[in-house]
Amino acid sequence: MTRFDGDLANLSRFCKKDPVAYVEEFEAQLVKFTNLVEVFKHSPNQPCEDLIGVSQFLASLVTQYRAQLAHFADDVIALLEEHAATMDASLRLQLVKCLISLRVRDEVEPLKLLPLFFRLLRIHDKPLRATVFGHVITDIVQSNKKRKQPKVNARLQAFLAQQIAGDVYISAKKAMGVLTELYR
């Protein structure tokens, strides 16, 4: 068996190949994530490269360690809801990409992310806005590709209508943009 040398990319690869053999290393990274989140909360406007790396690592292993990562998405969502406006732009974008990764793997419901994503559209961060907007459209299209989901679609339509009717201009504009793109 190959020894872990401290590189998260290699550890991720090893964990995917043999999740049972690398449980201890994985759990150490999960504890590290929790500790980094606590440190981050004390100074949310400081860049935190370690938090970026560990969160990407955990997001990549959600299917192998589903039980241990049951609350990972909720933790990331809470972190973004609480500190998105003040956190470093690169950290914010990477946390959003982690959520997108979880959504692509169907680990998070689309309607759980939409309110957060539309709040994130209010932040003046062009790469973030482009990523979120692109994902919302792609996610809706992909979720309806295999089979139509009338209940989910009705809730999505209601959410988008609520955004259009709301007081926040950028949310209304982006909701109209989503509907326009989906209509094409």
PLY file of the C-alpha trace (Angstrom):
ply
format ascii 1.0
element vertex 184
property float x
property float y
property float z
element edge 183
property int vertex1
property int vertex2
end_header
0.00 0.00 0.00
1.27 3.46 -0.90
1.90 5.83 1.99
0.25 9.22 2.09
2.87 11.94 1.71
0.78 14.98 2.72
-0.52 15.94 -0.71
-4.32 16.30 -0.68
-4.62 15.43 -4.37
-2.84 12.12 -3.80
-4.78 11.44 -0.63
-8.00 12.07 -2.52
-6.96 9.61 -5.19
-6.05 6.99 -2.58
-9.29 7.54 -0.68
-11.29 7.04 -3.85
-9.48 3.78 -4.60
-9.70 2.36 -1.09
-11.93 4.38 1.26
-11.63 1.94 4.16
-7.83 1.98 4.23
-7.66 5.78 4.40
-10.44 6.51 6.88
-8.04 7.87 9.50
-6.38 10.27 7.06
-9.78 11.37 5.78
-11.11 11.96 9.29
-7.99 13.98 10.12
-8.80 16.24 7.17
-12.42 16.50 8.31
-11.25 17.64 11.75
-8.86 20.06 10.06
-11.79 21.48 8.07
-13.80 22.02 11.25
-10.84 23.73 12.92
-10.15 25.91 9.89
-13.79 26.99 9.80
-13.58 28.04 13.44
-10.37 29.98 12.79
-11.94 31.55 9.72
-14.96 32.75 11.69
-12.66 34.88 13.86
-11.23 36.71 10.84
-13.54 36.13 7.86
-11.95 38.72 5.59
-8.54 37.02 5.58
-7.58 34.63 2.76
-7.45 31.01 3.87
-5.76 28.77 1.31
-5.85 25.77 3.64
-9.63 26.00 3.91
-9.90 26.08 0.12
-7.80 22.94 -0.26
-9.48 20.96 2.48
-12.99 21.91 1.35
-12.19 20.85 -2.23
-10.75 17.60 -0.88
-13.87 16.85 1.15
-16.22 17.76 -1.69
-14.40 15.35 -3.98
-14.92 12.47 -1.54
-18.57 12.92 -0.64
-19.62 9.70 -2.37
-16.97 7.61 -0.60
-17.62 9.00 2.89
-21.29 9.89 2.72
-21.96 9.30 6.44
-19.05 11.41 7.65
-19.87 14.21 5.20
-23.62 14.25 5.78
-23.46 17.84 7.08
-20.63 19.13 4.90
-22.93 20.89 2.43
-24.88 22.47 5.28
-21.64 23.71 6.84
-20.49 25.28 3.58
-23.92 26.83 2.97
-23.96 28.28 6.50
-20.46 29.65 6.05
-21.42 31.36 2.81
-24.70 32.68 4.17
-22.98 34.20 7.16
-19.72 35.48 5.68
-20.03 35.65 1.88
-20.03 39.43 1.73
-16.82 39.78 3.74
-14.82 36.69 2.83
-11.95 36.59 0.38
-13.19 36.33 -3.22
-11.12 33.25 -4.05
-12.37 31.40 -0.97
-15.97 32.38 -1.73
-15.66 31.16 -5.32
-14.07 27.86 -4.29
-16.74 27.20 -1.68
-19.39 27.83 -4.33
-17.57 25.41 -6.63
-17.63 22.82 -3.84
-21.40 23.24 -3.57
-21.72 22.95 -7.34
-19.67 19.76 -7.22
-21.99 18.37 -4.56
-25.03 19.38 -6.59
-23.65 17.69 -9.71
-23.32 14.49 -7.68
-26.93 15.00 -6.54
-25.86 15.31 -2.90
-27.71 18.61 -2.46
-31.22 19.52 -3.55
-31.36 22.29 -6.16
-33.88 24.30 -4.18
-31.57 24.27 -1.19
-28.89 26.08 -3.19
-30.97 28.49 -5.26
-31.77 30.97 -2.47
-28.10 31.10 -1.49
-26.97 31.45 -5.09
-29.36 34.30 -5.75
-28.11 36.07 -2.62
-24.56 35.57 -3.88
-25.49 37.25 -7.16
-25.82 40.50 -5.18
-22.11 40.49 -4.38
-19.97 42.53 -6.74
-17.75 39.67 -7.89
-17.90 39.02 -11.63
-16.32 35.52 -11.65
-18.65 34.45 -8.85
-21.70 35.79 -10.65
-20.71 34.08 -13.90
-20.12 30.77 -12.13
-23.39 30.88 -10.21
-25.48 32.03 -13.17
-23.98 29.39 -15.46
-24.51 26.66 -12.90
-28.16 27.57 -12.26
-28.96 27.28 -15.96
-26.93 24.11 -16.47
-28.41 22.50 -13.37
-31.99 23.13 -14.43
-31.31 21.83 -17.94
-29.46 18.73 -16.70
-32.06 17.87 -14.09
-34.74 17.80 -16.79
-32.68 15.97 -19.38
-33.30 12.43 -18.13
-36.85 12.92 -16.94
-39.18 15.79 -16.25
-39.76 16.60 -12.61
-43.01 18.56 -12.44
-42.91 19.18 -8.68
-39.34 20.45 -8.71
-39.99 22.50 -11.84
-43.06 24.10 -10.28
-41.06 25.04 -7.19
-38.25 26.40 -9.40
-40.72 28.48 -11.38
-42.26 29.80 -8.17
-38.83 30.69 -6.83
-37.83 32.48 -10.02
-41.16 34.33 -10.12
-40.59 35.39 -6.52
-37.15 36.71 -7.45
-38.58 38.65 -10.39
-41.27 40.20 -8.20
-38.80 40.97 -5.41
-37.19 44.26 -4.50
-33.62 43.32 -5.40
-32.87 44.46 -8.94
-29.93 42.15 -9.61
-31.87 39.07 -8.47
-34.81 40.00 -10.68
-32.50 40.63 -13.62
-30.69 37.32 -13.19
-33.97 35.42 -12.73
-35.17 36.90 -16.01
-31.85 35.91 -17.56
-32.29 32.33 -16.34
-35.79 32.14 -17.78
-34.62 33.65 -21.06
-31.77 31.15 -21.36
-34.06 28.24 -20.55
-36.61 29.34 -23.12
-34.07 29.32 -25.96
0 1
1 2
2 3
3 4
4 5
5 6
6 7
7 8
8 9
9 10
10 11
11 12
12 13
13 14
14 15
15 16
16 17
17 18
18 19
19 20
20 21
21 22
22 23
23 24
24 25
25 26
26 27
27 28
28 29
29 30
30 31
31 32
32 33
33 34
34 35
35 36
36 37
37 38
38 39
39 40
40 41
41 42
42 43
43 44
44 45
45 46
46 47
47 48
48 49
49 50
50 51
51 52
52 53
53 54
54 55
55 56
56 57
57 58
58 59
59 60
60 61
61 62
62 63
63 64
64 65
65 66
66 67
67 68
68 69
69 70
70 71
71 72
72 73
73 74
74 75
75 76
76 77
77 78
78 79
79 80
80 81
81 82
82 83
83 84
84 85
85 86
86 87
87 88
88 89
89 90
90 91
91 92
92 93
93 94
94 95
95 96
96 97
97 98
98 99
99 100
100 101
101 102
102 103
103 104
104 105
105 106
106 107
107 108
108 109
109 110
110 111
111 112
112 113
113 114
114 115
115 116
116 117
117 118
118 119
119 120
120 121
121 122
122 123
123 124
124 125
125 126
126 127
127 128
128 129
129 130
130 131
131 132
132 133
133 134
134 135
135 136
136 137
137 138
138 139
139 140
140 141
141 142
142 143
143 144
144 145
145 146
146 147
147 148
148 149
149 150
150 151
151 152
152 153
153 154
154 155
155 156
156 157
157 158
158 159
159 160
160 161
161 162
162 163
163 164
164 165
165 166
166 167
167 168
168 169
169 170
170 171
171 172
172 173
173 174
174 175
175 176
176 177
177 178
178 179
179 180
180 181
181 182
182 183
